[in-house]
Amino acid sequence: MAETIKLGNNNWATKEGNMLAYNDENGNFKSIELDFARSSSATVLKRNGLISDVAINEPRVSFEDSVNGAFKLEPQSTNLIPYSEDFSQWNIQNSSISINSTTSPNGQLKGSLFTSLIDYGYINITSSNGTCASIFVKGFEGQSSVGSLVISGRGIGFTINNEGLLTINNPIGYSAARNLKVKKYSNGWYRVSFDWNSSAAYLLASSQANNKFYIFGAQLEEGSYATSYIPTTGTAVTRTYDSINKTGLSSYINSIEGVLYLEMSALFNDGSARAISLSDGTNTNRLYISYNANSNTIFCYISSASLTFSHTITDTTVFQKIALKYKQNDFSLFVNGAKVDSSLSGSSFPLGTLDRWASDSGAGSSVFYGNIKDLGVYNTALTDLELQTLTTI
């Protein structure tokens, strides 16, 4: 078997406008420059555990969900909060803010200290149209820190004990948060996020007098999930979407038979289809692996045989190993070490038709937003044993 296109698997190389895949058949290394675009800067969690800025048109390899890194592709999003780090610009009531008080998740002295002076101290800022809130929080040294983040009647309460461990609860008098997520970062920081169904003031509060905790990176977005951090310094800021594709790959893709392999996760379950494909750029000749519009479903399509495969998993936001095999009268789908669907009937593609890779369904729809830890294109139809080995977690 020959893996003719490789991307990831802890081997990453990027440059402006390109994510570098490669071919190393017969010990001869050849780079394959996948065309990448994003018309704004962005941020990403680097291998050192710190959030770093990434330039316009520079691909992002994130170490947020994988120690080996994963290629991150996100949709466009806007941080509607004009001051994401300078909390002295917010409405401060019964509390105090000391900016630049501790090292923030980006390794700079940007973390602010929030202190409630009486029983109900808070800071808030009004921003319209947002439906998902997120913020980084960290406990104050040597004490238990208690706080809440509330938007339009929904909220989360959090406690950070004197060892820096965070727990979540529902603040009294508010509805439970939806789609709550907590992610741990380095140096004791956590990012908490949730969504709701209307826009209002962004409120960070404490119901205890002389209570302290650190804060950084407030974000308010449209949508039901928090995307990567978007810094602001006086006005709302938009991070544009990521896109990647590559044409002219007919010498690497065998249209007659082969395997498309992915280890990937979705950013979120939002009811949209998200696909990775091999194609000729039309609906006529294409195959793809996608997370389907139905939540937690892997869906595959092979146009030459008019075949569809599907398989339900527990959570598409967790990395899955998926392989789609195509060959005349021999098609199968393997997921996490098991054959989950197959067909022994159907035509393969005409010679030389599949000539491109793209983060969509092959004809521009179902754009993929998620994380790719490993990708491979094989120019032979692997055996069941090989596919089982390849996809075993």
DOFIRO-729509 format. One line per 5 residues: number of its first residue (from 1); their letters; for each residue x, y, z of N, C-alpha, C. Coordinates in steps of 0.2 Angstrom, whole numbers. Layout:
NUM> A> X/Y/Z/X/Y/Z/X/Y/Z  ... .
This chain:
1> MAETI> 4/-6/0/0/0/0/4/6/0  2/12/-3/6/18/-3/1/24/-1  4/27/5/0/33/7/3/39/3  0/41/-2/2/46/-7/2/53/-4  -3/55/0/-4/61/3/-4/61/11 .
6> KLGNN> 0/64/14/0/64/22/0/71/24  -4/72/30/-5/78/33/-6/77/40  -1/80/44/-2/79/52/1/73/55  -2/70/59/1/65/63/7/67/67  7/73/70/12/76/73/18/79/69 .
11> NWATK> 17/79/62/22/82/58/18/88/54  20/94/57/17/100/54/22/104/51  20/108/46/23/113/43/19/118/40  19/124/41/15/129/38/19/135/36  16/139/31/19/145/29/13/149/27 .
16> EGNML> 14/156/25/9/160/23/5/157/17  -1/156/17/-5/154/12/-4/146/10  -1/143/15/0/135/13/0/131/20  -4/126/20/-3/120/25/1/115/21  7/113/23/11/108/19/9/101/21 .
21> AYNDE> 6/97/16/6/90/16/12/87/13  13/81/13/19/78/10/18/71/7  22/69/3/23/62/0/30/60/1  30/54/4/37/51/6/38/44/3  35/43/-2/36/36/-6/43/35/-7 .
26> NGNFK> 45/29/-6/52/27/-8/58/31/-5  56/34/1/61/38/5/62/45/2  58/47/-4/59/53/-7/54/58/-4  56/63/-1/51/67/2/49/73/-3  42/74/-4/40/79/-8/34/83/-5 .
31> SIELD> 35/89/-4/30/93/-1/24/94/-6  18/95/-3/12/96/-6/9/102/-3  9/108/-6/6/114/-3/-1/114/-4  -5/114/1/-12/115/1/-13/122/2  -18/125/-3/-19/132/-3/-24/134/3 .
36> FARSS> -21/138/7/-25/140/13/-26/148/13  -32/150/15/-34/157/16/-38/159/22  -36/164/25/-40/167/30/-38/175/30  -43/179/28/-41/186/27/-41/190/33  -40/187/39/-39/191/45/-34/187/49 .
41> SATVL> -31/191/54/-27/187/59/-31/183/64  -28/179/68/-32/174/72/-28/173/78  -30/168/83/-26/166/88/-26/158/89  -21/155/92/-21/148/92/-17/146/99  -19/140/101/-15/138/107/-9/134/105 .
46> KRNGL> -3/136/106/3/133/104/5/127/108  10/124/106/13/118/110/15/120/117  17/126/118/20/128/124/14/130/129  8/129/127/2/130/131/0/137/131  3/141/127/1/148/127/-3/150/121 .
51> ISDVA> -8/155/122/-12/157/116/-7/162/112  -6/161/106/-2/166/101/-6/168/96  -4/174/93/-7/177/87/-4/174/81  -9/173/76/-7/170/70/-9/175/64  -4/176/60/-5/181/54/-10/180/49 .
56> INEPR> -12/185/45/-17/184/40/-14/178/35  -19/174/33/-17/168/29/-12/163/31  -11/163/38/-7/158/41/-11/152/44  -10/146/42/-14/141/45/-12/140/52  -17/137/56/-16/136/63/-16/129/65 .
61> VSFED> -11/127/69/-10/120/72/-11/121/79  -17/119/82/-19/120/89/-17/114/93  -15/115/99/-13/110/104/-18/110/110  -24/113/108/-29/113/113/-32/107/115  -34/102/110/-37/96/111/-32/90/110 .
66> SVNGA> -26/91/108/-22/86/106/-15/88/108  -11/83/111/-4/85/113/0/84/106  -2/81/101/1/81/95/-1/86/90  -6/90/92/-8/96/87/-13/93/83  -17/98/80/-22/97/75/-23/103/71 .
71> FKLEP> -24/102/65/-26/108/60/-33/111/61  -33/117/63/-40/120/65/-42/124/60  -49/123/58/-53/127/53/-59/129/56  -60/136/56/-66/139/60/-70/143/55  -76/144/57/-80/149/53/-79/156/55 .
76> QSTNL> -81/161/51/-81/168/53/-85/169/60  -82/173/64/-85/175/70/-82/182/72  -87/186/76/-85/192/79/-86/193/86  -80/195/89/-81/197/97/-84/203/97  -90/204/100/-94/210/100/-92/214/106 .
81> IPYSE> -88/212/111/-86/215/117/-80/220/114  -81/227/115/-76/231/113/-69/231/117  -69/229/123/-63/229/127/-63/222/130  -60/217/127/-59/210/129/-54/209/135  -50/214/136/-45/213/141/-44/219/146 .
86> DFSQW> -46/225/144/-46/231/148/-52/231/152  -53/228/157/-59/228/161/-61/235/165  -56/239/165/-57/246/168/-61/250/164  -63/248/157/-67/251/153/-74/249/154  -75/244/158/-82/241/159/-86/245/165 .
91> NIQNS> -92/244/166/-96/247/171/-94/243/178  -91/246/182/-89/243/188/-93/245/194  -96/241/198/-100/242/203/-99/238/209  -98/241/215/-96/237/221/-90/233/221  -86/235/217/-80/230/216/-74/235/213 .
96> SISIN> -69/231/212/-63/235/209/-60/230/204  -56/234/199/-52/230/194/-45/233/194  -40/228/194/-33/230/194/-31/226/188  -30/230/182/-28/227/176/-20/226/176  -18/221/172/-11/219/171/-8/217/178 .
101> STTSP> -12/212/181/-10/210/188/-7/203/188  -7/199/183/-4/193/183/-3/191/175  1/185/174/2/183/168/-4/180/165  -6/182/159/-12/179/156/-11/173/152  -16/170/149/-15/164/145/-11/165/139 .
106> NGQLK> -10/171/137/-5/172/131/2/173/133  3/172/140/10/173/142/12/181/144  8/185/143/9/192/144/6/194/151  8/200/153/5/203/159/-2/206/158  -7/202/156/-13/205/154/-19/203/158 .
111> GSLFT> -18/198/163/-23/196/167/-25/201/172  -32/202/173/-34/207/178/-37/204/184  -36/208/190/-39/205/196/-45/209/198  -51/204/199/-57/207/201/-58/206/208  -60/211/212/-61/211/219/-68/213/220 .
116> SLIDY> -73/209/223/-79/212/225/-78/215/232  -81/221/233/-80/225/239/-85/224/244  -91/223/242/-97/221/246/-100/214/244  -106/213/246/-109/206/245/-110/205/238  -112/210/234/-113/209/227/-109/214/223 .
121> GYINI> -104/212/221/-100/216/216/-99/214/209  -99/218/204/-100/216/198/-96/221/193  -95/218/187/-93/223/181/-98/220/175  -100/225/171/-103/223/165/-102/227/160  -104/225/154/-103/229/148/-109/227/143 .
126> TSSNG> -112/232/140/-118/231/135/-116/230/128  -118/224/125/-116/223/118/-122/219/115  -124/221/109/-130/218/106/-128/212/102  -133/208/101/-134/202/96/-130/196/98  -126/196/103/-122/190/105/-126/185/108 .
131> TCASI> -125/179/107/-128/173/110/-124/168/113  -117/169/113/-113/164/117/-107/168/120  -107/167/127/-102/171/131/-96/166/133  -90/169/133/-84/165/136/-80/170/139  -76/167/144/-71/171/148/-66/166/151 .
136> FVKGF> -60/169/152/-54/165/155/-55/167/163  -54/162/167/-54/164/174/-49/160/178  -46/163/183/-41/160/187/-42/162/195  -41/157/199/-42/158/206/-36/163/209  -38/167/214/-33/171/217/-29/167/222 .
141> EGQSS> -23/168/223/-18/164/226/-20/163/234  -20/157/236/-21/156/243/-28/156/246  -33/158/242/-40/158/244/-45/155/239  -51/153/241/-56/150/237/-60/156/234  -60/156/227/-63/161/223/-70/159/221 .
146> VGSLV> -75/163/222/-82/162/220/-85/167/215  -88/165/209/-90/170/205/-96/168/200  -98/172/196/-104/170/191/-103/174/185  -105/171/180/-105/174/173/-113/174/171  -116/179/170/-123/179/169/-125/183/163 .
151> ISGRG> -129/181/158/-131/184/152/-139/183/151  -143/189/152/-150/188/150/-153/183/154  -152/182/160/-156/177/164/-153/170/164  -148/169/160/-145/162/160/-137/163/163  -135/158/166/-128/159/169/-125/153/172 .
156> IGFTI> -119/154/174/-115/149/177/-112/152/183  -111/148/188/-108/150/194/-101/145/194  -96/148/197/-90/144/197/-86/145/204  -83/140/206/-79/140/212/-72/138/210  -67/142/212/-60/140/211/-57/139/218 .
161> NNEGL> -55/133/220/-53/132/227/-46/134/228  -43/134/234/-36/136/235/-31/132/232  -32/127/228/-28/123/225/-28/124/217  -33/129/215/-34/131/208/-38/127/204  -42/122/207/-47/118/204/-54/121/203 .
166> LTINN> -56/121/197/-63/125/196/-68/120/196  -74/121/199/-80/118/198/-86/122/196  -91/120/193/-96/124/190/-103/122/194  -107/127/195/-114/126/198/-118/132/195  -125/131/196/-130/136/193/-130/141/199 .
171> PIGYS> -129/148/197/-130/153/202/-138/154/203  -139/155/210/-146/156/212/-149/161/209  -156/160/207/-160/165/204/-159/165/196  -155/161/193/-154/161/186/-155/154/183  -157/154/176/-158/148/173/-151/145/171 .
176> AARNL> -151/138/171/-145/135/169/-143/137/162  -136/137/162/-133/138/155/-134/133/150  -134/134/144/-134/129/139/-127/128/136  -126/122/133/-120/121/130/-114/123/134  -114/122/140/-108/124/145/-102/120/143 .
181> KVKKY> -96/123/142/-90/120/141/-85/123/146  -80/119/148/-75/121/152/-68/118/150  -63/122/148/-57/120/146/-51/123/150  -47/118/152/-41/120/156/-36/122/152  -33/128/154/-27/130/150/-21/130/155 .
186> SNGWY> -15/133/153/-9/132/158/-9/138/163  -5/137/168/-4/142/173/-11/143/177  -15/138/178/-21/139/182/-27/142/179  -27/144/172/-32/147/169/-37/142/166  -44/144/167/-49/140/163/-53/145/159 .
191> RVSFD> -55/142/153/-60/145/149/-67/142/150  -72/146/152/-79/144/152/-83/147/147  -88/144/144/-92/147/139/-99/143/140  -104/147/137/-111/144/137/-115/149/132  -121/147/130/-125/151/126/-132/152/128 .
196> WNSSA> -135/156/126/-142/158/128/-146/160/121  -152/163/122/-156/164/116/-158/171/115  -155/176/119/-156/183/118/-150/187/119  -149/193/118/-144/197/119/-145/202/125  -140/204/129/-141/208/134/-134/210/137 .
201> AYLLA> -133/213/143/-127/215/145/-123/209/148  -117/209/147/-112/204/149/-110/205/156  -112/201/161/-111/203/168/-107/197/171  -102/200/175/-97/195/179/-98/198/186  -100/193/191/-101/196/197/-99/191/203 .
206> SSQAN> -99/193/209/-97/189/215/-102/191/220  -105/186/224/-110/188/229/-106/188/236  -100/187/236/-96/187/242/-92/193/243  -92/197/249/-87/202/250/-80/200/250  -76/205/247/-69/204/247/-67/197/244 .
211> NKFYI> -70/195/239/-69/189/235/-65/192/229  -60/187/227/-55/189/222/-54/184/217  -54/185/211/-51/180/206/-49/184/200  -45/181/195/-42/184/189/-46/183/183  -46/187/179/-50/187/173/-46/189/167 .
216> FGAQL> -48/186/161/-45/188/155/-49/186/149  -49/190/143/-52/187/137/-59/186/137  -63/192/138/-70/191/138/-72/191/130  -77/187/129/-79/186/122/-87/185/122  -90/188/117/-97/188/116/-98/187/108 .
221> EEGSY> -101/181/106/-102/180/99/-109/178/97  -111/178/91/-117/175/89/-115/168/88  -120/164/89/-120/156/88/-120/153/94  -120/146/94/-121/142/100/-115/139/103  -109/142/101/-103/139/103/-97/144/103 .
226> ATSYI> -92/143/108/-87/148/108/-81/146/103  -79/151/99/-73/149/94/-67/152/98  -61/151/94/-55/153/97/-55/161/99  -51/163/104/-51/169/107/-49/175/101  -54/180/101/-53/186/97/-51/192/101 .
231> PTTGT> -45/195/102/-44/200/106/-47/207/103  -49/211/107/-52/218/105/-49/223/110  -48/229/107/-45/235/110/-49/241/109  -56/241/110/-60/247/109/-65/247/104  -65/241/100/-71/240/95/-72/233/94 .
236> AVTRT> -77/231/91/-78/224/90/-74/222/84  -71/215/84/-67/213/79/-69/206/76  -68/206/70/-70/200/66/-65/195/64  -65/189/66/-60/184/63/-63/181/57  -61/181/51/-64/178/45/-63/171/45 .
241> YDSIN> -66/167/41/-66/160/40/-60/157/37  -58/151/39/-53/147/36/-55/143/30  -51/143/25/-53/138/19/-46/135/17  -47/129/14/-41/126/12/-43/121/6  -39/120/1/-40/116/-5/-34/115/-9 .
246> KTGLS> -34/110/-13/-28/109/-18/-31/106/-24  -29/109/-30/-31/106/-36/-24/103/-39  -25/99/-45/-19/96/-48/-16/91/-45  -20/86/-41/-17/81/-37/-18/74/-41  -19/74/-47/-21/68/-51/-15/63/-50 .
251> SYINS> -9/65/-49/-3/60/-49/-3/57/-42  -6/60/-37/-6/57/-30/-13/53/-29  -18/54/-32/-24/51/-31/-26/46/-36  -27/40/-34/-29/35/-39/-37/35/-39  -40/37/-45/-47/37/-46/-50/30/-46 .
256> IEGVL> -46/25/-48/-49/18/-49/-50/15/-42  -46/16/-37/-46/13/-31/-42/17/-26  -44/16/-20/-40/20/-14/-44/20/-8  -41/24/-3/-44/26/3/-43/33/5  -48/36/8/-47/42/11/-48/41/18 .
261> YLEMS> -43/43/22/-42/42/29/-42/49/33  -46/49/39/-46/55/43/-46/54/50  -42/57/54/-44/58/61/-46/65/63  -52/66/64/-54/73/65/-60/73/70  -61/79/72/-66/81/76/-70/87/74 .
266> ALFND> -76/88/75/-80/94/74/-79/99/79  -80/105/77/-80/111/82/-86/111/87  -91/108/84/-98/109/87/-103/105/84  -108/104/87/-114/100/84/-120/106/83  -120/108/77/-125/114/75/-130/112/70 .
271> GSARA> -130/106/68/-135/104/63/-133/105/56  -126/106/55/-124/107/48/-119/102/46  -119/100/40/-115/95/37/-108/98/36  -102/94/38/-95/97/37/-91/91/34  -88/93/28/-86/87/24/-78/88/22 .
276> ISLSD> -75/83/21/-68/83/18/-69/78/12  -66/80/6/-68/77/0/-62/76/-5  -62/71/-9/-58/70/-15/-63/71/-21  -61/75/-26/-66/76/-32/-63/79/-38  -67/80/-43/-64/84/-49/-68/91/-49 .
281> GTNTN> -71/93/-43/-74/100/-42/-81/100/-44  -84/94/-46/-91/94/-48/-95/89/-44  -101/89/-45/-105/84/-41/-105/77/-44  -102/77/-51/-102/70/-54/-97/65/-52  -91/68/-50/-85/64/-48/-83/66/-41 .
286> RLYIS> -85/63/-36/-83/65/-29/-84/60/-24  -80/60/-19/-82/56/-13/-80/60/-7  -84/59/-1/-82/63/5/-84/60/11  -81/62/16/-82/60/23/-85/66/27  -91/66/30/-93/71/33/-96/70/40 .
291> YNANS> -97/75/44/-101/74/50/-108/77/48  -113/73/48/-119/75/44/-123/80/48  -128/83/45/-133/88/48/-136/85/54  -137/78/54/-140/75/60/-134/74/65  -135/77/71/-130/77/76/-127/70/77 .
296> NTIFC> -120/70/78/-116/64/80/-117/58/75  -118/60/68/-118/55/63/-112/56/58  -108/51/56/-104/51/51/-107/49/45  -107/53/39/-110/52/33/-105/52/27  -105/47/23/-101/47/17/-104/46/11 .
301> YISSA> -102/48/6/-105/48/-1/-100/47/-6  -101/42/-11/-97/40/-17/-101/41/-23  -100/46/-27/-105/48/-32/-105/43/-38  -99/40/-39/-98/35/-45/-103/29/-44  -104/27/-38/-108/21/-36/-114/23/-33 .
306> SLTFS> -116/30/-33/-122/32/-30/-123/29/-23  -117/28/-19/-118/25/-12/-117/30/-7  -121/29/-2/-120/33/5/-119/28/10  -115/30/15/-114/26/21/-115/31/27  -118/28/32/-118/32/38/-117/28/45 .
311> HTITD> -115/31/50/-114/28/56/-115/33/62  -118/31/67/-119/36/73/-114/34/78  -111/40/81/-106/39/86/-109/43/92  -105/43/97/-107/47/103/-106/54/103  -101/56/100/-99/64/100/-94/65/95 .
316> TTVFQ> -97/69/90/-93/71/84/-87/76/86  -88/79/92/-83/84/94/-77/81/97  -77/74/98/-71/70/100/-68/67/94  -61/66/94/-58/64/88/-60/57/86  -62/56/80/-63/49/77/-59/47/72 .
321> KIALK> -57/41/71/-53/38/65/-57/35/60  -57/38/54/-62/36/49/-59/34/43  -60/29/39/-57/27/33/-63/25/28  -63/28/22/-68/26/17/-64/23/11  -66/17/10/-62/13/4/-67/13/-2 .
326> YKQND> -64/14/-8/-68/14/-14/-64/9/-19  -67/5/-23/-65/1/-28/-71/-2/-31  -70/-4/-38/-75/-7/-41/-79/-13/-37  -85/-12/-36/-89/-18/-32/-86/-19/-25  -82/-14/-22/-79/-15/-16/-78/-9/-12 .
331> FSLFV> -83/-7/-8/-83/-1/-4/-85/-2/3  -81/2/7/-83/1/15/-81/7/19  -84/7/25/-82/12/29/-80/9/36  -74/11/38/-72/9/45/-71/15/49  -74/14/56/-73/19/61/-71/16/67 .
336> NGAKV> -65/19/69/-62/17/76/-61/10/77  -58/7/71/-56/0/71/-62/-5/69  -67/-3/67/-73/-8/65/-76/-6/59  -77/-11/55/-81/-10/48/-88/-9/50  -91/-3/49/-98/-1/51/-103/-1/45 .
341> DSSLS> -100/-1/39/-105/-1/33/-101/-3/27  -104/-6/22/-100/-9/16/-105/-10/10  -102/-11/4/-106/-13/-2/-102/-17/-6  -104/-22/-9/-100/-26/-14/-103/-25/-21  -106/-19/-22/-109/-17/-29/-108/-10/-30 .
346> GSSFP> -106/-8/-36/-105/-1/-38/-99/0/-42  -99/6/-46/-94/8/-50/-89/12/-47  -83/12/-49/-78/16/-46/-77/22/-51  -72/27/-50/-72/33/-54/-68/31/-60  -69/35/-66/-65/34/-72/-58/37/-70 .
351> LGTLD> -53/34/-74/-46/35/-73/-44/43/-73  -41/45/-68/-39/52/-69/-44/58/-67  -50/56/-64/-55/61/-63/-54/64/-56  -52/60/-51/-51/63/-45/-44/67/-44  -44/74/-44/-38/77/-44/-38/83/-39 .
356> RWASD> -42/83/-34/-42/88/-29/-44/86/-22  -41/89/-17/-43/88/-10/-46/95/-8  -52/95/-4/-55/101/-1/-58/100/5  -59/105/9/-62/105/15/-70/107/14  -73/103/10/-80/104/8/-82/97/5 .
361> SGAGS> -88/97/2/-91/91/-1/-89/90/-8  -84/94/-10/-82/92/-17/-85/97/-22  -90/100/-20/-93/105/-25/-95/112/-21  -91/113/-16/-92/120/-13/-96/120/-7  -100/115/-6/-105/115/0/-102/111/6 .
366> SVFYG> -106/112/12/-104/108/18/-97/109/20  -95/115/20/-88/117/22/-86/114/29  -80/112/29/-78/108/36/-75/114/41  -78/114/47/-75/117/52/-74/112/58  -68/112/60/-66/107/65/-59/106/65 .
371> NIKDL> -56/101/68/-49/99/69/-47/93/65  -42/93/62/-39/87/58/-32/85/61  -32/80/65/-26/77/68/-22/74/63  -25/70/58/-21/66/54/-25/65/47  -22/65/42/-26/64/35/-21/60/31 .
376> GVYNT> -24/55/27/-20/51/22/-24/49/16  -21/49/11/-24/47/4/-20/41/2  -23/35/1/-20/29/-1/-22/28/-9  -17/25/-12/-18/24/-20/-20/17/-21  -21/13/-16/-24/6/-16/-29/5/-11 .
381> ALTDL> -34/1/-13/-39/-1/-8/-37/-6/-3  -36/-4/3/-33/-8/8/-37/-13/10  -34/-19/13/-38/-24/16/-42/-22/22  -46/-27/24/-50/-25/30/-46/-25/36  -41/-30/36/-36/-30/42/-32/-23/42 .
386> ELQTL> -30/-21/36/-26/-15/36/-30/-9/38  -37/-9/36/-41/-3/38/-43/-4/45  -44/-9/48/-45/-10/55/-39/-7/59  -33/-9/57/-27/-7/60/-26/1/60  -27/3/54/-27/10/53/-31/15/57 .
391> TTI> -37/12/58/-42/16/62/-43/14/69  -39/10/72/-40/8/79/-37/14/83  -41/16/88/-40/21/92/-34/19/97 .
